[in-house]
């Protein structure tokens, strides 16, 4: 991919933008100077820059090779076109420049490599003499190469009217297929290479279109009525947290599935946003759902639901409901942060517990999960806090709550797992017996946190972490992925299609401190550019948050190349909380059975966007555990852009811990929007997948084969 550097004037120069975005400055110039508009334009800075040339490394990864390829001459380039100017079998490049001569680059690939090629010139009929729209397929070895003739490229540019195929080491094209604009076809076999092949539409023949047999997808949208739409309140985290880039208040809704009225049909609770009650959806005999949310839940509409769990809290044989309260809108003294426990009185009627959950004070809760960790026959709870209210970055705590068997919970974190105190910004947790000793252990993940496992030994927990696993973890699910009988982990992360790139050698860091001593914390995020880490925050946002720095950084020119060590004193950094992330890829951790895990990133298609929804099961009925992922995130700052590249990802397992991506056309799993949760639910005797979305209605898919494992 060749990318020209743009126009003559640098419209992104921040000093220019900040000065001339002030209406007072513009009015003064218009009043005092002739040809003011022209002068405003002339004052836009201009600096020649090199163009970019990206080498395709395969697997959707590209590396800038402009310097190595001799294409990094600084200039003001816009239009560009490629073509084999010297007929030597490789593509040369012509680049138009503003206020300077053009660049003409001769490609020396023919002398540097022993690679082969085939150029194809298509001659059309009638008015379409160049045969625009012609499709060409080359079958070489086990590869299919495809191009459609559409020579318009870039800014006011057109490439040569030939299709150029690089063939690498292939010395022959096995089959060449041409589909002309009128549908006629040309088919050639055993085509010689390293030449120009001229094809004429008049020689084509009419053929019946190929209709390859397409197997039925494993999933299909289901016509099941789910009467709920998640509706976010109008709130911006950035009004308070100006130095952050993603809204914590937009991470719901989550769902819980269970038979609350004892009729043998699973029901669903979907969490609501602030000022919107969650919905208790009762499944009807015909398979549709009916909103039967009791008044006692409707009355808690002021809270934001961040997680939900059906479990038998009081041991009476029916499912009670725990709803976690969180978000990022409430202070630590707000009663809307109180988690809620609704006791099932039978038949789907509920009574609200008066307990101050999770632990006698208000918390910004992220997740809740149940297990009998003390072996006394009732279900106890783990509750994880997302962050401290109005103190993003300051580590929050996880809580172990002992059940007395009647649904009364007592915090026992200090006695059982003191390392849960101020452990980090938790996003998700699950229980499983990872060490095979017969009792449930706890795995939890979070922002800037390592994958952490608390090993249960007689009701007391010892903390262990996966090495170099600090990430922006969005979720965790437990399943036996390699068919060895022990539980493995599926871990959702932010992905690699982001400006936040992290490795153990070049981590993303966040420094948290009240740097200007005004009573509110600042979060300074740094990322690496080359071998040095620089603050991600733009200068005008930094000085707006900390006006004391404005004198030091009057202009962006003063701010460039500054590190956190240049901006802040050693004392300020010494007292700051320093968080690090090393891994942004979603992946799996395979349990070795000896207390260790093997980390494996999932295929590249799983890294295109953040993954919030994770589901495991046998999708294609081959006996192996597969993975479904979905996500996206829209509520982020312009500097980082929205994350919307996920259409839902289906990963087929091989039974050994390996996974392969299949296209949505094959799997039938295609989901747009901001997905936050995936859950199995049996509807009308059929197994289905319920998809919860932020600020949107849920979707539901029917599984034609397979199921959970």
C-alpha positions in Angstrom: 0.0 0.0 0.0 1.4 3.4 -1.0 0.1 6.4 1.0 0.9 9.9 -0.2 1.5 12.5 2.6 -1.3 14.8 1.6 -1.6 18.5 0.8 0.8 21.5 0.9 -0.5 23.0 4.1 -0.4 21.2 7.4 -4.0 21.6 8.6 -3.2 19.5 11.7 -0.6 21.9 13.1 -1.9 22.2 16.7 -0.3 25.6 17.4 -2.1 27.0 14.3 -5.4 25.3 15.2 -5.3 26.6 18.8 -4.5 30.2 17.9 -6.9 30.6 15.0 -9.8 28.6 16.6 -10.1 31.5 19.0 -12.8 33.8 17.4 -11.2 36.9 19.0 -7.9 36.3 17.1 -9.7 35.8 13.8 -11.9 38.9 14.2 -8.8 41.0 15.1 -6.9 39.8 12.0 -10.0 40.5 9.7 -10.4 44.0 11.1 -6.7 45.0 10.9 -5.3 43.3 7.8 -6.0 43.4 4.1 -6.8 40.1 2.4 -7.2 38.6 5.8 -8.6 35.3 4.6 -5.7 34.7 2.2 -3.2 35.6 5.0 -4.9 33.2 7.4 -4.3 30.5 4.8 -0.7 31.6 4.1 0.0 31.3 7.8 -0.7 27.6 7.9 2.6 25.9 8.4 4.1 23.8 5.6 6.7 21.1 6.0 7.7 18.4 3.5 7.2 14.9 4.7 8.1 11.4 3.4 5.4 9.3 1.9 4.5 5.8 3.3 4.9 2.5 1.6 3.6 -0.5 3.5 4.8 -4.0 2.9 2.1 -6.7 3.2 3.6 -9.2 5.8 0.5 -11.5 5.5 -2.1 -12.1 8.2 -3.4 -8.5 7.8 -0.2 -7.0 9.0 1.7 -4.2 7.2 5.1 -2.7 7.8 6.3 0.7 6.6 9.2 0.1 4.2 9.4 3.5 2.5 13.0 4.2 3.6 14.2 0.7 2.7 12.4 0.9 -0.7 13.8 4.3 -1.6 10.4 6.0 -1.4 11.0 8.3 1.6 12.0 11.5 -0.2 10.3 14.4 1.6 7.8 16.4 -0.4 4.2 17.5 -0.8 2.6 14.6 -2.6 -1.0 14.0 -3.5 -1.8 12.2 -6.7 0.0 8.9 -7.5 -0.2 6.1 -10.0 1.6 2.9 -10.8 2.3 1.1 -14.0 5.1 -0.9 -15.7 6.7 2.0 -17.4 9.7 0.1 -18.7 7.9 -3.2 -19.5 10.3 -5.2 -17.2 7.5 -7.0 -15.3 7.3 -4.9 -12.2 5.3 -1.8 -11.2 6.9 1.6 -11.3 5.5 4.6 -9.5 4.7 8.2 -10.5 3.9 10.7 -7.7 2.6 14.2 -8.3 3.9 16.9 -6.0 2.7 20.4 -5.1 5.1 23.3 -6.0 7.9 20.9 -7.0 8.7 18.3 -9.7 7.0 14.9 -9.6 8.7 11.8 -8.4 9.3 8.9 -10.8 10.4 5.7 -9.1 11.8 2.9 -11.2 11.1 -0.5 -9.6 14.2 -2.7 -9.6 12.4 -5.9 -8.3 13.2 -7.6 -11.6 16.9 -7.5 -10.8 16.7 -8.0 -7.1 14.4 -11.0 -7.0 13.8 -14.1 -9.1 10.1 -13.7 -9.0 7.5 -14.2 -11.8 4.6 -12.2 -13.0 1.7 -12.1 -15.5 0.3 -8.8 -16.9 -3.2 -8.9 -18.5 -4.6 -6.3 -20.8 -8.4 -6.6 -21.4 -9.9 -5.2 -24.5 -13.6 -4.6 -24.3 -16.5 -4.1 -26.8 -18.7 -1.2 -27.6 -18.2 2.0 -25.5 -16.4 0.1 -22.7 -13.2 -0.3 -24.7 -11.1 -0.8 -21.6 -13.5 -3.5 -20.3 -14.0 -1.7 -17.0 -15.4 -4.0 -14.3 -13.7 -7.2 -15.7 -12.9 -9.7 -13.1 -9.9 -12.0 -13.3 -9.0 -15.0 -11.2 -5.7 -16.9 -11.3 -5.4 -20.3 -9.9 -1.8 -21.1 -9.0 -0.9 -24.0 -6.7 -3.3 -23.8 -3.8 -3.8 -20.1 -4.1 -6.5 -18.0 -5.8 -5.4 -14.5 -7.0 -8.2 -12.1 -7.8 -8.4 -8.6 -9.3 -11.2 -6.5 -10.7 -10.2 -3.9 -13.4 -11.0 -0.5 -11.8 -8.0 1.7 -12.6 -9.1 4.8 -10.7 -6.8 5.2 -7.7 -6.2 8.0 -5.2 -6.5 11.7 -5.8 -7.3 12.4 -9.5 -5.2 9.5 -10.6 -5.5 6.4 -12.8 -3.1 3.5 -12.9 -2.1 1.7 -16.1 -4.9 -0.2 -17.9 -3.3 -3.6 -17.2 -3.8 -6.1 -14.4 -0.5 -7.0 -12.9 -0.2 -10.2 -10.9 2.9 -11.0 -8.9 3.4 -14.8 -8.8 6.5 -15.3 -6.6 8.0 -18.7 -7.4 5.2 -20.0 -9.5 6.3 -20.6 -13.1 2.9 -21.3 -14.5 -0.8 -20.3 -14.0 -2.8 -23.4 -13.7 -6.1 -21.8 -14.7 -7.1 -18.3 -15.7 -10.7 -17.2 -15.5 -12.1 -13.9 -16.9 -15.6 -12.7 -16.2 -16.3 -9.9 -18.7 -18.8 -7.0 -17.9 -21.6 -8.7 -19.9 -21.2 -12.0 -18.0 -19.4 -13.9 -20.8 -16.3 -15.8 -19.8 -12.8 -16.7 -20.9 -11.0 -19.7 -19.4 -7.4 -20.6 -20.2 -5.3 -23.5 -18.9 -1.6 -23.8 -18.2 -0.8 -20.2 -18.9 2.8 -19.2 -19.4 4.1 -16.4 -17.2 6.5 -13.5 -17.4 4.7 -11.8 -20.2 1.9 -9.5 -21.3 -1.3 -11.4 -22.1 -3.9 -9.6 -24.2 -7.5 -10.8 -24.0 -10.4 -9.7 -26.1 -14.0 -9.7 -25.0 -15.1 -10.6 -28.5 -13.5 -14.1 -28.0 -15.4 -14.8 -24.8 -18.2 -17.3 -24.7 -21.4 -17.4 -22.8 -21.4 -19.8 -19.9 -23.8 -20.6 -17.2 -22.7 -18.8 -14.0 -20.9 -21.1 -11.6 -23.1 -21.8 -8.5 -20.9 -23.6 -6.0 -22.8 -25.6 -3.5 -22.9 -23.6 -0.3 -23.3 -25.5 3.0 -26.0 -24.2 5.3 -24.6 -22.0 8.0 -24.6 -23.3 11.6 -26.3 -20.2 13.0 -29.2 -18.2 11.7 -31.2 -15.2 13.0 -34.3 -16.3 14.9 -37.7 -14.7 14.9 -38.1 -14.7 18.6 -39.6 -11.6 20.3 -37.3 -10.1 22.9 -39.1 -6.9 24.1 -36.2 -4.8 25.4 -34.0 -2.1 24.1 -31.0 -0.8 26.0 -31.1 3.0 26.1 -28.1 4.9 27.4 -28.4 8.1 29.3 -26.8 11.2 27.8 -23.5 11.4 29.7 -19.9 12.0 28.8 -17.1 10.7 31.0 -14.8 13.2 29.4 -16.4 16.2 31.0 -14.7 15.0 34.2 -12.0 12.6 33.1 -10.5 14.8 30.4 -7.3 12.7 30.0 -9.0 9.4 29.4 -9.9 8.0 26.0 -12.7 5.5 26.5 -15.9 5.9 28.5 -16.3 3.5 31.4 -20.0 4.4 31.6 -20.7 2.6 28.3 -19.7 -1.0 29.2 -23.2 -2.5 29.7 -25.5 -4.3 29.4 -24.8 -7.8 30.8 -27.3 -10.7 31.0 -28.3 -13.5 33.3 -30.2 -16.6 32.2 -32.2 -19.0 34.4 -35.7 -20.4 35.1 -37.0 -18.0 37.7 -40.6 -19.2 37.7 -40.0 -23.0 37.7 -41.9 -23.6 34.4 -38.9 -25.4 32.8 -38.2 -22.6 30.4 -35.1 -20.4 30.8 -35.8 -16.7 31.4 -33.5 -13.7 31.0 -32.5 -10.6 32.9 -30.9 -7.8 30.8 -29.3 -4.9 32.7 -30.5 -1.4 32.1 -28.5 1.9 31.8 -28.7 4.7 34.3 -32.4 5.9 34.5 -33.5 2.8 32.7 -34.6 -0.3 34.7 -33.3 -3.7 33.8 -35.8 -6.1 32.3 -36.9 -9.5 33.5 -38.0 -11.3 30.4 -40.1 -14.4 31.0 -40.2 -17.0 28.3 -43.7 -17.9 27.1 -44.7 -21.4 25.9 -44.6 -20.3 22.3 -40.9 -19.3 22.6 -41.2 -15.5 22.7 -40.3 -13.5 25.8 -42.6 -11.2 27.7 -41.4 -8.3 29.9 -42.5 -9.1 33.4 -40.2 -6.9 35.4 -41.6 -6.5 38.9 -42.1 -3.1 40.5 -39.4 -3.7 43.0 -36.8 -3.8 40.1 -38.4 -0.9 38.2 -38.0 1.2 41.3 -34.2 0.9 41.0 -34.0 2.5 37.6 -31.6 5.2 38.9 -28.8 2.7 39.1 -26.7 1.5 36.2 -26.7 -2.3 35.9 -23.2 -3.6 35.2 -23.7 -7.4 35.8 -26.4 -9.8 36.8 -26.4 -13.3 38.3 -29.2 -15.9 38.9 -28.3 -18.2 41.7 -30.0 -19.8 44.7 -28.9 -17.4 47.5 -31.2 -18.6 50.3 -31.2 -22.4 49.5 -35.0 -22.6 48.9 -34.6 -24.2 45.5 -35.4 -21.3 43.2 -33.2 -18.7 41.6 -32.6 -15.4 43.2 -31.2 -12.4 41.4 -28.1 -10.3 42.1 -27.7 -7.1 40.1 -24.4 -5.2 40.2 -24.5 -1.4 40.2 -21.7 0.7 38.7 -21.0 2.9 35.8 -18.9 6.1 36.0 -21.6 8.7 36.9 -21.8 8.3 40.6 -19.7 9.5 43.6 -18.7 7.2 46.4 -21.5 8.5 48.5 -24.2 7.8 46.0 -26.8 5.2 46.9 -27.2 4.3 43.2 -23.9 2.3 43.6 -25.5 -0.1 46.0 -25.7 -3.7 44.6 -29.1 -5.3 44.8 -30.1 -8.8 45.8 -33.7 -9.8 45.0 -35.0 -12.9 46.7 -37.3 -15.1 44.6 -40.5 -15.7 46.6 -41.7 -18.3 44.1 -43.4 -18.0 40.7 -41.1 -15.2 39.7 -42.1 -12.8 42.5 -39.2 -11.0 44.2 -38.4 -9.2 47.4 -35.4 -6.9 47.7 -32.8 -7.6 50.4 -31.9 -4.7 52.8 -28.2 -5.7 52.8 -25.7 -3.0 51.9 -23.8 -5.0 49.2 -21.2 -5.8 48.3 -19.3 -5.1 51.5 -21.0 -2.5 53.7 -20.2 0.4 51.4 -20.9 1.7 47.9 -18.7 0.3 45.2 -18.5 0.7 41.4 -19.1 -2.9 40.8 -18.1 -4.6 37.5 -18.9 -8.3 38.0 -20.4 -10.9 40.3 -20.0 -14.7 40.2 -21.0 -17.5 42.6 -19.4 -20.7 43.9 -19.3 -22.7 47.2 -15.7 -21.8 47.9 -15.8 -22.8 51.6 -17.5 -26.2 51.0 -20.4 -25.6 53.4 -23.1 -26.4 50.8 -24.3 -22.9 49.9 -23.3 -20.5 47.2 -20.9 -17.7 48.1 -20.0 -14.7 46.0 -17.1 -12.9 44.5 -17.8 -9.3 43.6 -15.2 -7.2 41.7 -15.1 -3.4 41.6 -14.4 -1.7 38.2 -12.7 1.4 39.6 -12.9 3.8 42.5 -15.7 6.3 42.0 -14.3 9.5 40.3 -10.8 8.0 40.8 -10.1 6.1 37.6 -6.7 4.4 37.8 -6.6 4.1 41.6 -6.8 0.3 42.3 -10.1 -1.0 43.5 -10.8 -4.1 45.4 -12.5 -7.5 45.0 -14.7 -9.0 47.7 -15.4 -12.5 48.9 -18.8 -12.8 50.5 -19.6 -15.8 52.7 -23.2 -17.0 52.6 -24.8 -18.1 55.8 -27.1 -20.4 53.8 -30.1 -18.1 54.0 -28.9 -15.4 51.6 -27.2 -13.2 54.2 -23.7 -12.3 53.0 -20.7 -11.3 55.1 -17.5 -9.9 53.7 -14.5 -12.2 54.4 -11.9 -10.8 52.0 -9.4 -9.9 54.7 -9.4 -13.4 56.2 -9.6 -15.5 53.0 -7.9 -13.4 50.3 -6.2 -10.2 51.5 -4.5 -9.8 48.1 -7.9 -8.8 46.7 -7.6 -5.5 48.5 -6.9 -2.7 46.0 -5.9 -5.3 43.3 -6.8 -3.1 40.3 -9.6 -2.2 37.9 -11.5 -5.5 37.6 -13.7 -6.2 34.6 -14.6 -9.8 34.9 -14.2 -13.0 36.9 -15.0 -16.7 36.9 -14.8 -19.7 39.2 -13.3 -23.1 38.2 -11.2 -25.9 39.7 -7.9 -25.0 37.9 -5.7 -27.2 40.1 -7.9 -30.3 40.2 -8.1 -30.5 44.0 -11.9 -30.5 44.1 -12.6 -26.9 45.2 -13.3 -23.8 43.1 -10.5 -21.4 42.3 -11.0 -17.8 41.1 -9.7 -16.1 37.9 -10.1 -12.4 37.4 -9.0 -9.9 34.8 -9.1 -6.1 34.4 -7.7 -2.9 33.0 -3.9 -2.7 33.3 -4.1 -6.0 35.2 -2.4 -9.4 34.8 -4.6 -12.5 34.4 -4.8 -13.4 38.1 -5.7 -16.8 39.6 -6.5 -17.2 43.3 -5.9 -20.8 44.3 -8.3 -22.1 46.9 -6.8 -24.1 49.7 -9.3 -24.9 52.4 -11.2 -21.7 51.8 -8.1 -19.4 51.8 -6.8 -18.1 48.5 -3.2 -17.6 47.3 -2.6 -15.2 44.4 -0.8 -16.2 41.2 -0.5 -14.3 37.9 0.3 -15.3 34.3 3.7 -13.8 33.5 3.7 -10.6 31.4 -0.1 -10.7 31.0 -1.0 -7.2 32.0 -3.6 -6.1 29.5 -6.8 -4.2 28.8 -8.8 -7.3 29.5 -12.6 -7.1 28.8 -13.7 -10.5 29.8 -12.9 -14.1 30.7 -14.7 -17.4 30.1 -13.8 -20.9 31.3 -13.9 -24.0 29.0 -11.9 -27.1 28.2 -10.3 -26.0 25.0 -7.8 -28.8 24.4 -9.9 -31.8 25.6 -7.5 -32.7 28.4 -10.1 -32.6 31.2 -9.1 -29.4 32.9 -10.4 -25.8 32.6 -8.8 -23.4 30.2 -9.4 -19.7 29.7 -10.7 -17.6 26.9 -9.6 -14.0 27.4 -11.1 -10.9 25.7 -8.9 -7.9 25.1 -8.8 -4.6 23.3 -7.2 -6.0 20.1 -4.3 -4.7 17.9 -6.4 -2.4 15.6 -5.8 0.5 17.9 -3.3 3.3 18.6 -2.5 1.7 21.9 0.2 -0.9 21.0 1.9 -2.7 23.9 4.6 -5.3 24.4 6.6 -6.2 27.5 9.5 -4.2 26.1 7.3 -1.2 25.1 4.3 -1.1 27.4 1.5 1.3 27.6 1.7 3.1 30.9 -0.7 5.2 32.9 0.5 7.5 35.7 -2.1 8.5 38.2 -1.6 11.3 40.7 -3.0 14.6 41.8 -0.2 16.3 40.0 -1.4 19.8 40.4 -2.7 19.3 44.0 -6.2 20.5 43.3 -8.0 17.5 44.8 -8.7 15.6 41.6 -6.5 12.9 40.0 -4.9 13.1 36.5 -4.2 10.1 34.4 -1.2 10.5 32.1 -1.1 7.7 29.5 2.2 7.1 27.6 2.9 5.0 24.5 6.2 4.3 22.7 7.3 6.0 19.5 10.5 4.3 18.6 12.6 3.7 21.7 11.0 6.4 23.9 7.6 6.7 25.6 5.7 9.9 25.2 2.5 11.3 26.7 -0.5 10.4 24.5 -2.4 13.6 25.6 -2.4 16.6 23.4 -0.9 19.8 24.8 -4.1 21.8 24.9 -5.9 19.0 26.9 -3.0 18.7 29.3 -2.9 22.5 30.1 -6.6 22.7 30.3 -6.6 20.0 33.0 -3.4 21.4 34.7 -3.3 25.2 34.0 0.0 25.4 35.9 1.7 23.8 33.0 0.6 26.5 30.5 3.5 28.8 31.1 5.9 25.9 30.6 4.2 24.8 27.4 2.9 27.9 25.7 3.0 26.2 22.3 3.1 22.7 20.9 6.6 23.5 19.7 7.6 23.6 23.4 5.7 20.4 24.1 7.1 18.2 21.3 9.5 15.4 22.4 8.6 15.9 26.0 8.4 12.8 28.2 6.7 12.4 31.6 10.1 12.9 33.2 10.4 16.3 31.5 6.9 17.4 32.4 6.8 16.3 36.1 9.3 16.4 38.9 10.8 13.2 40.3 8.8 13.7 43.5 5.5 13.9 41.5 6.3 10.7 39.6 7.5 8.9 42.8 4.1 9.4 44.4 2.2 8.5 41.3 0.5 5.1 40.7 2.1 3.5 37.7 0.1 1.0 35.8 1.4 -1.0 32.8 -0.2 -3.0 29.9 2.0 -5.5 27.9 -0.6 -7.4 25.9 -3.6 -6.1 23.9 -4.4 -9.3 22.0 -7.4 -11.6 22.8 -6.3 -15.1 23.3 -6.5 -18.4 25.2 -4.6 -19.7 28.2 -4.3 -23.5 28.2 -4.1 -25.1 31.6 -1.0 -27.4 31.9 -2.4 -29.0 35.0 0.6 -28.1 37.1 -0.5 -24.6 38.1 0.9 -23.0 34.9 -0.8 -21.8 31.7 0.3 -21.5 28.1 -0.7 -18.2 26.5 -1.8 -18.4 22.8 -3.1 -15.3 21.0 -6.2 -16.0 18.9 -6.1 -15.5 15.1 -5.7 -12.0 13.7 -9.5 -11.7 12.9 -10.1 -11.8 16.6 -7.9 -8.7 17.1 -9.7 -6.3 14.8 -11.8 -4.8 17.7 -12.3 -5.0 21.4 -14.1 -8.3 22.4 -16.7 -8.0 25.2 -19.0 -10.9 24.4 -17.4 -14.3 24.7 -19.2 -17.7 24.3 -17.8 -21.2 24.1 -19.5 -24.4 22.7 -19.5 -26.8 19.8 -20.8 -24.6 17.0 -20.2 -27.1 14.1 -21.0 -30.3 15.9 -17.5 -31.8 15.4 -17.0 -32.6 19.1 -14.5 -29.8 19.7 -15.0 -26.6 21.7 -15.4 -23.5 19.5 -15.4 -19.8 20.4 -17.7 -16.9 19.5 -16.6 -13.3 20.0 -18.3 -10.0 19.5 -17.6 -6.4 20.6 -16.8 -2.9 19.3 -16.7 0.3 21.2 -18.0 3.7 19.9 -17.6 6.0 22.9 -14.0 7.1 22.6 -12.2 10.3 21.8 -11.5 11.5 18.3 -7.8 11.1 18.9 -8.2 7.3 19.0 -11.3 6.9 16.9 -14.2 4.4 17.3 -13.7 0.7 17.3 -16.2 -0.9 14.9 -14.3 -3.6 12.9 -15.9 -6.6 14.6 -18.8 -8.2 12.7 -18.8 -11.1 15.1 -16.0 -13.8 15.0 -16.4 -17.5 14.8 -13.4 -19.6 15.8 -13.4 -23.3 15.2 -11.4 -25.4 17.7 -9.2 -28.3 16.7 -9.6 -30.0 20.1 -5.9 -29.3 20.9 -6.2 -25.6 21.8 -5.8 -24.3 18.3 -8.4 -22.1 16.5 -9.2 -21.2 13.0 -11.5 -18.3 11.9 -14.4 -19.0 9.6 -16.3 -16.4 7.6 -19.7 -15.1 8.7 -21.2 -16.5 5.5 -20.2 -20.0 6.7 -21.0 -19.7 10.4 -24.1 -17.5 10.1 -22.8 -15.4 13.0 -22.9 -11.7 11.8 -23.5 -9.0 14.3 -23.2 -5.2 14.0 -23.1 -2.7 16.8 -21.6 -2.5 20.3 -22.0 -6.0 21.6 -21.5 -6.4 25.4 -22.6 -10.0 26.2 -23.4 -13.4 24.6 -25.4 -16.0 26.4 -26.8 -19.5 25.5 -30.5 -19.8 26.1 -32.9 -22.6 25.1 -36.0 -21.2 23.5 -39.0 -23.4 22.5 -36.7 -26.5 22.7 -34.1 -25.0 20.4 -30.7 -23.8 21.5 -30.1 -20.1 20.8 -27.6 -17.4 21.4 -28.8 -14.1 22.8 -26.7 -11.0 22.0 -26.9 -7.9 24.2 -25.8 -4.6 22.8 -25.1 -1.2 24.2 -27.8 1.4 23.4 -29.5 -1.0 21.1 -32.0 -3.9 21.0 -30.7 -7.5 21.5 -30.4 -10.0 18.7 -31.0 -13.8 18.9 -29.5 -16.6 16.7 -30.7 -20.2 16.4 -28.0 -22.8 16.5 -28.7 -25.5 13.9 -26.1 -28.0 15.1 -23.9 -28.4 18.2 -24.2 -26.6 21.5 -22.5 -25.7 24.7 -19.9 -28.0 26.2 
